[in-house]
Amino acid sequence: RTPKFSGKWFYVLIVYTVVLTIIYCWILST
């Protein structure tokens, strides 16, 4: 078990959420 994996997964989750938010706002703006 490596702490890096957990930290990286958390980072990926944040990026994924941010991307979804940007796409959602972009759709509303269109």
PyMOL Python script that loads the backbone (N, CA, C, O; Angstrom):
from pymol import cmd

cmd.read_pdbstr("""\
ATOM      1  N   ARG A   1       0.836  -1.208   0.000  1.00  0.00           N
ATOM      2  CA  ARG A   1       0.000   0.000   0.000  1.00  0.00           C
ATOM      3  C   ARG A   1       0.868   1.255   0.000  1.00  0.00           C
ATOM      4  O   ARG A   1       1.707   1.435   0.883  1.00  0.00           O
ATOM      5  N   THR A   2       0.670   2.101  -0.967  1.00  0.00           N
ATOM      6  CA  THR A   2       1.473   3.322  -1.044  1.00  0.00           C
ATOM      7  C   THR A   2       0.590   4.545  -0.897  1.00  0.00           C
ATOM      8  O   THR A   2      -0.433   4.649  -1.575  1.00  0.00           O
ATOM      9  N   PRO A   3       0.964   5.482  -0.020  1.00  0.00           N
ATOM     10  CA  PRO A   3       0.192   6.710   0.206  1.00  0.00           C
ATOM     11  C   PRO A   3       0.055   7.526  -1.080  1.00  0.00           C
ATOM     12  O   PRO A   3      -0.899   8.286  -1.249  1.00  0.00           O
ATOM     13  N   LYS A   4       1.022   7.355  -1.981  1.00  0.00           N
ATOM     14  CA  LYS A   4       1.008   8.101  -3.239  1.00  0.00           C
ATOM     15  C   LYS A   4      -0.256   7.782  -4.035  1.00  0.00           C
ATOM     16  O   LYS A   4      -0.883   8.672  -4.609  1.00  0.00           O
ATOM     17  N   PHE A   5      -0.619   6.499  -4.061  1.00  0.00           N
ATOM     18  CA  PHE A   5      -1.783   6.076  -4.841  1.00  0.00           C
ATOM     19  C   PHE A   5      -3.051   6.751  -4.347  1.00  0.00           C
ATOM     20  O   PHE A   5      -3.863   7.236  -5.134  1.00  0.00           O
ATOM     21  N   SER A   6      -3.207   6.775  -3.022  1.00  0.00           N
ATOM     22  CA  SER A   6      -4.392   7.397  -2.421  1.00  0.00           C
ATOM     23  C   SER A   6      -4.429   8.886  -2.730  1.00  0.00           C
ATOM     24  O   SER A   6      -5.475   9.440  -3.070  1.00  0.00           O
ATOM     25  N   GLY A   7      -3.263   9.525  -2.606  1.00  0.00           N
ATOM     26  CA  GLY A   7      -3.181  10.964  -2.858  1.00  0.00           C
ATOM     27  C   GLY A   7      -3.458  11.283  -4.318  1.00  0.00           C
ATOM     28  O   GLY A   7      -4.134  12.261  -4.639  1.00  0.00           O
ATOM     29  N   LYS A   8      -2.922  10.438  -5.202  1.00  0.00           N
ATOM     30  CA  LYS A   8      -3.111  10.674  -6.628  1.00  0.00           C
ATOM     31  C   LYS A   8      -4.575  10.471  -7.010  1.00  0.00           C
ATOM     32  O   LYS A   8      -5.116  11.219  -7.825  1.00  0.00           O
ATOM     33  N   TRP A   9      -5.215   9.465  -6.424  1.00  0.00           N
ATOM     34  CA  TRP A   9      -6.621   9.189  -6.717  1.00  0.00           C
ATOM     35  C   TRP A   9      -7.477  10.376  -6.293  1.00  0.00           C
ATOM     36  O   TRP A   9      -8.430  10.746  -6.980  1.00  0.00           O
ATOM     37  N   PHE A  10      -7.125  10.968  -5.150  1.00  0.00           N
ATOM     38  CA  PHE A  10      -7.861  12.134  -4.645  1.00  0.00           C
ATOM     39  C   PHE A  10      -7.675  13.306  -5.594  1.00  0.00           C
ATOM     40  O   PHE A  10      -8.613  14.061  -5.853  1.00  0.00           O
ATOM     41  N   TYR A  11      -6.453  13.455  -6.115  1.00  0.00           N
ATOM     42  CA  TYR A  11      -6.146  14.546  -7.045  1.00  0.00           C
ATOM     43  C   TYR A  11      -6.934  14.368  -8.340  1.00  0.00           C
ATOM     44  O   TYR A  11      -7.493  15.327  -8.873  1.00  0.00           O
ATOM     45  N   VAL A  12      -6.973  13.141  -8.839  1.00  0.00           N
ATOM     46  CA  VAL A  12      -7.724  12.835 -10.063  1.00  0.00           C
ATOM     47  C   VAL A  12      -9.200  13.129  -9.862  1.00  0.00           C
ATOM     48  O   VAL A  12      -9.863  13.645 -10.763  1.00  0.00           O
ATOM     49  N   LEU A  13      -9.720  12.801  -8.679  1.00  0.00           N
ATOM     50  CA  LEU A  13     -11.133  13.033  -8.385  1.00  0.00           C
ATOM     51  C   LEU A  13     -11.443  14.527  -8.411  1.00  0.00           C
ATOM     52  O   LEU A  13     -12.478  14.941  -8.933  1.00  0.00           O
ATOM     53  N   ILE A  14     -10.542  15.338  -7.845  1.00  0.00           N
ATOM     54  CA  ILE A  14     -10.739  16.795  -7.832  1.00  0.00           C
ATOM     55  C   ILE A  14     -10.728  17.335  -9.260  1.00  0.00           C
ATOM     56  O   ILE A  14     -11.596  18.122  -9.638  1.00  0.00           O
ATOM     57  N   VAL A  15      -9.743  16.911 -10.051  1.00  0.00           N
ATOM     58  CA  VAL A  15      -9.634  17.372 -11.440  1.00  0.00           C
ATOM     59  C   VAL A  15     -10.882  16.983 -12.226  1.00  0.00           C
ATOM     60  O   VAL A  15     -11.408  17.781 -13.002  1.00  0.00           O
ATOM     61  N   TYR A  16     -11.356  15.749 -12.019  1.00  0.00           N
ATOM     62  CA  TYR A  16     -12.549  15.265 -12.720  1.00  0.00           C
ATOM     63  C   TYR A  16     -13.762  16.109 -12.377  1.00  0.00           C
ATOM     64  O   TYR A  16     -14.561  16.446 -13.251  1.00  0.00           O
ATOM     65  N   THR A  17     -13.900  16.453 -11.091  1.00  0.00           N
ATOM     66  CA  THR A  17     -15.027  17.285 -10.652  1.00  0.00           C
ATOM     67  C   THR A  17     -14.948  18.680 -11.257  1.00  0.00           C
ATOM     68  O   THR A  17     -15.955  19.227 -11.707  1.00  0.00           O
ATOM     69  N   VAL A  18     -13.744  19.253 -11.267  1.00  0.00           N
ATOM     70  CA  VAL A  18     -13.549  20.592 -11.834  1.00  0.00           C
ATOM     71  C   VAL A  18     -13.887  20.596 -13.319  1.00  0.00           C
ATOM     72  O   VAL A  18     -14.545  21.515 -13.808  1.00  0.00           O
ATOM     73  N   VAL A  19     -13.437  19.573 -14.035  1.00  0.00           N
ATOM     74  CA  VAL A  19     -13.706  19.471 -15.477  1.00  0.00           C
ATOM     75  C   VAL A  19     -15.205  19.385 -15.733  1.00  0.00           C
ATOM     76  O   VAL A  19     -15.721  20.048 -16.633  1.00  0.00           O
ATOM     77  N   LEU A  20     -15.903  18.574 -14.950  1.00  0.00           N
ATOM     78  CA  LEU A  20     -17.352  18.450 -15.115  1.00  0.00           C
ATOM     79  C   LEU A  20     -18.036  19.779 -14.865  1.00  0.00           C
ATOM     80  O   LEU A  20     -18.974  20.138 -15.576  1.00  0.00           O
ATOM     81  N   THR A  21     -17.575  20.516 -13.860  1.00  0.00           N
ATOM     82  CA  THR A  21     -18.158  21.825 -13.544  1.00  0.00           C
ATOM     83  C   THR A  21     -17.953  22.802 -14.693  1.00  0.00           C
ATOM     84  O   THR A  21     -18.867  23.539 -15.061  1.00  0.00           O
ATOM     85  N   ILE A  22     -16.743  22.805 -15.261  1.00  0.00           N
ATOM     86  CA  ILE A  22     -16.437  23.706 -16.377  1.00  0.00           C
ATOM     87  C   ILE A  22     -17.310  23.366 -17.585  1.00  0.00           C
ATOM     88  O   ILE A  22     -17.869  24.260 -18.220  1.00  0.00           O
ATOM     89  N   ILE A  23     -17.427  22.078 -17.899  1.00  0.00           N
ATOM     90  CA  ILE A  23     -18.247  21.647 -19.036  1.00  0.00           C
ATOM     91  C   ILE A  23     -19.704  22.026 -18.805  1.00  0.00           C
ATOM     92  O   ILE A  23     -20.375  22.495 -19.724  1.00  0.00           O
ATOM     93  N   TYR A  24     -20.196  21.826 -17.589  1.00  0.00           N
ATOM     94  CA  TYR A  24     -21.590  22.146 -17.264  1.00  0.00           C
ATOM     95  C   TYR A  24     -21.850  23.635 -17.443  1.00  0.00           C
ATOM     96  O   TYR A  24     -22.860  24.029 -18.025  1.00  0.00           O
ATOM     97  N   CYS A  25     -20.939  24.461 -16.942  1.00  0.00           N
ATOM     98  CA  CYS A  25     -21.081  25.916 -17.069  1.00  0.00           C
ATOM     99  C   CYS A  25     -20.995  26.331 -18.530  1.00  0.00           C
ATOM    100  O   CYS A  25     -21.692  27.250 -18.961  1.00  0.00           O
ATOM    101  N   TRP A  26     -20.136  25.650 -19.295  1.00  0.00           N
ATOM    102  CA  TRP A  26     -19.971  25.969 -20.712  1.00  0.00           C
ATOM    103  C   TRP A  26     -21.267  25.680 -21.470  1.00  0.00           C
ATOM    104  O   TRP A  26     -21.664  26.445 -22.349  1.00  0.00           O
ATOM    105  N   ILE A  27     -21.925  24.568 -21.121  1.00  0.00           N
ATOM    106  CA  ILE A  27     -23.193  24.205 -21.767  1.00  0.00           C
ATOM    107  C   ILE A  27     -24.263  25.244 -21.436  1.00  0.00           C
ATOM    108  O   ILE A  27     -25.052  25.620 -22.303  1.00  0.00           O
ATOM    109  N   LEU A  28     -24.292  25.704 -20.196  1.00  0.00           N
ATOM    110  CA  LEU A  28     -25.287  26.703 -19.791  1.00  0.00           C
ATOM    111  C   LEU A  28     -25.026  28.027 -20.495  1.00  0.00           C
ATOM    112  O   LEU A  28     -25.959  28.758 -20.825  1.00  0.00           O
ATOM    113  N   SER A  29     -23.751  28.330 -20.724  1.00  0.00           N
ATOM    114  CA  SER A  29     -23.391  29.596 -21.368  1.00  0.00           C
ATOM    115  C   SER A  29     -23.749  29.584 -22.855  1.00  0.00           C
ATOM    116  O   SER A  29     -24.044  30.627 -23.438  1.00  0.00           O
ATOM    117  N   THR A  30     -23.720  28.412 -23.454  1.00  0.00           N
ATOM    118  CA  THR A  30     -23.997  28.301 -24.885  1.00  0.00           C
ATOM    119  C   THR A  30     -25.468  28.570 -25.190  1.00  0.00           C
ATOM    120  O   THR A  30     -25.878  28.519 -26.349  1.00  0.00           O
TER     121      THR A  30
END
""", "prot")
cmd.dss("prot")
cmd.show_as("cartoon", "prot")
cmd.util.cbc("prot")
cmd.orient("prot")
